[in-house]
Amino acid sequence: MNKNLHDTQFFQTVQENKMDVDQVLDLVYTALSEKGYNPVNQIVGYVMSGDPTYITSHKNARSLIMKVERDDILELLLSYYIRHKIDRH
């Protein structure tokens, strides 16, 4: 009997390059602008509905935005707004 069959085996997975939410939004915004869409309206539509068709597939933007959680997008945008608008007063 081969003793290796009783040993714990470890597998290492290759992890995809994980992008920050702000990097994804920057790339998606650029892709939407290049295709002539209103990026703010399209991103809001996606965040509110979860429907990825709001985002163009140009420059792989649709695939990129689906790799981040919509909650994380909303949290980033809201925290940015609070830091730059509300905390100034």
trRosetta pair geometry for C-beta under 8 A, 3 or more apart (Angstrom, degrees):
i j d omega theta_ij theta_ji phi_ij phi_ji
1 5 7.1 -90 174 37 89 130
2 5 5.1 95 86 -15 93 102
3 6 6.0 -57 -169 35 55 108
3 7 7.0 60 139 -29 75 102
4 7 5.4 -50 -150 24 46 118
15 18 7.1 -33 154 -29 109 102
19 23 4.5 -118 -178 83 104 128
19 24 5.2 123 111 -55 125 88
19 64 7.0 -14 49 -157 151 101
19 67 7.1 75 41 97 102 132
19 68 7.5 -79 83 -57 91 114
20 23 4.6 97 58 3 81 103
20 24 7.1 -148 95 -5 44 85
21 24 5.7 -56 -151 36 34 112
21 25 6.3 32 153 -18 68 106
21 68 5.0 131 -105 -160 80 152
21 72 5.0 -151 -82 137 141 108
21 73 5.8 -167 -163 -88 122 56
21 76 4.8 -163 107 -38 137 153
22 25 5.7 -51 -143 38 33 111
22 26 6.3 39 155 -23 64 104
22 76 6.2 -164 -65 -167 81 144
23 26 5.7 -54 -150 33 30 114
23 27 6.5 25 155 -14 64 107
24 27 6.0 -60 -151 39 30 107
24 28 6.0 25 155 -16 67 111
24 64 5.1 180 -140 153 93 104
24 65 5.9 137 166 -95 117 55
24 67 7.0 -156 -108 65 141 99
24 68 5.2 -164 35 -10 167 138
24 73 8.0 -85 88 -93 122 101
25 28 5.7 -56 -139 42 30 109
25 29 5.9 36 159 -24 66 107
25 43 7.2 54 -139 -132 92 146
25 65 7.9 80 -85 -107 51 95
25 73 6.8 137 -74 -135 114 96
25 76 7.2 -156 -21 102 147 145
26 29 5.8 -53 -145 34 25 113
26 30 6.5 25 155 -17 60 107
27 30 5.8 -56 -151 36 30 112
27 31 6.3 28 154 -18 65 107
27 59 6.7 -146 176 130 96 125
27 61 6.3 -170 128 -108 89 82
27 64 5.8 -46 91 124 132 169
28 31 5.7 -55 -146 38 31 111
28 32 6.2 30 156 -18 66 107
28 39 7.4 131 124 -150 78 108
28 43 6.7 108 121 -92 128 108
28 55 6.1 -45 -152 -143 116 120
28 61 4.5 117 -119 -159 67 106
28 64 6.2 -154 -64 86 95 119
28 65 5.1 62 -89 -64 145 114
29 32 6.0 -57 -148 38 27 109
29 33 6.3 27 155 -19 63 109
29 39 4.5 65 -141 -170 68 153
29 43 7.2 -17 -84 -49 78 138
30 33 5.7 -57 -147 37 29 112
30 34 6.3 30 156 -21 65 107
30 59 7.3 -38 98 68 99 166
31 34 5.8 -54 -147 35 29 113
31 35 6.6 17 157 -9 63 109
31 55 7.9 52 92 -176 125 86
31 56 5.5 -154 139 72 106 116
31 58 4.6 165 -170 94 102 96
31 59 4.2 -139 -101 48 116 121
31 60 8.0 -131 -95 54 155 44
31 61 3.8 -150 69 -54 158 137
32 35 6.0 -66 -151 43 30 104
32 37 4.3 -77 -174 70 87 115
32 38 7.6 -36 152 87 119 19
32 39 4.0 130 88 -98 134 82
32 42 5.2 -169 -138 56 142 150
32 43 7.4 -109 -22 -42 165 90
32 55 7.1 -79 -74 -139 109 64
32 56 5.8 162 -95 9 61 115
32 58 7.9 156 -71 58 34 119
32 61 6.8 169 -43 174 76 168
33 36 7.8 54 179 -64 31 18
33 37 7.2 -90 -73 60 25 69
33 39 5.5 -28 -53 -42 81 121
34 58 6.4 -150 84 138 114 146
34 59 7.4 79 48 -15 145 129
35 56 4.9 144 9 -91 163 165
35 58 5.1 178 -57 2 124 157
37 41 7.6 -130 167 66 90 101
37 42 5.1 35 151 -41 132 142
37 56 6.5 -170 -3 -37 143 118
38 41 4.1 43 96 20 115 115
38 42 6.3 154 81 -16 61 90
39 42 5.8 -63 -142 42 30 109
39 43 5.9 24 164 -16 69 110
40 43 6.2 -59 -143 39 25 105
40 44 6.2 25 158 -17 63 110
41 44 5.8 -58 -146 39 27 111
41 45 6.3 31 155 -22 63 107
42 45 5.6 -52 -149 34 30 115
42 46 6.5 29 153 -18 63 105
42 54 4.9 158 -168 165 72 90
42 55 6.3 122 157 -87 113 53
42 56 7.8 -6 -176 -18 156 82
43 46 5.6 -53 -150 36 34 112
43 47 6.2 32 154 -18 67 106
43 54 7.4 157 -80 131 18 123
43 55 7.5 58 -92 -86 58 97
43 65 8.0 -146 -123 -131 84 145
43 73 7.6 -148 -180 175 106 137
44 47 5.8 -55 -142 39 31 108
44 48 6.0 24 161 -15 66 112
45 48 6.1 -61 -142 41 24 106
45 49 6.0 -14 172 13 63 118
45 51 7.1 -52 148 61 91 104
45 54 4.0 -180 98 -125 113 143
46 49 6.7 -77 -134 52 19 86
46 50 7.2 63 -178 -103 56 12
46 51 6.5 -119 -118 68 56 59
46 52 6.7 49 -134 -111 108 36
46 54 4.0 -149 -61 69 83 133
46 55 5.4 34 -80 -37 146 101
46 65 6.5 -1 158 145 157 146
46 70 7.5 -154 134 -113 81 111
47 70 5.2 147 -139 -159 65 104
47 73 5.6 -132 -104 98 114 131
47 74 5.9 132 -167 -66 130 94
49 54 7.0 129 53 -32 120 133
50 70 6.3 -81 -95 -44 79 155
51 54 5.6 98 91 -19 89 97
52 55 5.7 -57 -171 39 64 105
52 62 5.2 87 171 -163 108 101
52 65 7.1 159 -132 83 90 110
52 66 5.6 -5 -104 -71 132 117
53 62 7.8 15 -96 -124 30 132
55 61 5.3 -139 169 122 105 102
55 62 4.5 151 101 -97 106 70
55 65 5.1 -145 -109 32 172 148
56 59 7.9 51 104 34 108 81
56 61 5.4 46 75 55 76 131
56 62 6.5 -132 99 -43 26 96
57 60 7.1 -1 -177 -105 63 27
57 61 6.7 -168 -137 47 15 79
57 62 4.7 -37 -93 10 62 125
57 63 7.4 58 -138 -17 77 88
58 61 6.0 11 71 5 64 116
60 63 4.9 -49 -175 45 83 117
60 64 5.7 90 125 -29 87 100
61 64 5.6 -59 -146 37 31 113
61 65 6.3 23 162 -17 68 107
62 65 6.3 -57 -145 36 27 103
62 66 6.5 22 157 -16 61 111
63 66 6.0 -63 -151 37 28 110
63 67 7.0 34 151 -29 62 104
64 67 5.9 -58 -162 21 35 114
64 68 7.9 9 154 -2 64 99
65 68 6.5 -65 -161 39 42 97
65 73 7.8 30 -158 -78 92 143
68 72 5.4 -107 173 75 99 129
68 73 6.2 109 117 -53 119 93
69 72 4.3 94 66 0 92 104
69 73 7.2 -154 98 -6 52 80
70 73 5.4 -48 -152 32 40 115
70 74 6.4 38 151 -16 68 104
71 74 5.8 -56 -149 40 32 110
71 75 6.2 34 152 -21 66 107
72 75 5.6 -50 -142 36 32 114
72 76 6.4 35 156 -20 63 104
73 76 5.9 -57 -152 35 28 110
73 77 6.4 21 155 -13 64 110
74 77 5.9 -59 -146 40 30 108
74 78 6.0 25 160 -15 67 112
75 78 6.0 -59 -141 41 26 107
75 79 6.1 22 162 -16 64 111
76 79 6.1 -60 -143 39 24 106
76 80 6.3 26 157 -20 62 109
77 80 5.7 -56 -149 35 28 113
77 81 6.4 29 154 -19 64 106
78 81 5.6 -52 -148 35 33 112
78 82 6.3 31 155 -18 66 106
79 82 5.7 -52 -144 37 33 111
79 83 6.2 32 157 -18 65 108
80 83 5.9 -58 -147 39 27 109
80 84 6.1 -1 165 3 65 116
81 84 6.4 -76 -142 50 22 93
81 85 5.4 -21 179 18 67 123
81 86 7.2 53 133 -7 74 101
82 85 6.8 -65 -112 52 16 85
82 86 4.8 -35 -148 39 59 122
82 87 6.2 68 150 -25 69 99
83 86 7.8 16 -19 49 12 82
83 87 5.4 -17 -140 21 35 136
84 87 7.5 27 -22 43 13 98
84 88 6.9 12 176 -34 33 117
85 88 6.5 -72 -169 15 15 113
86 89 6.6 -59 -170 22 40 106
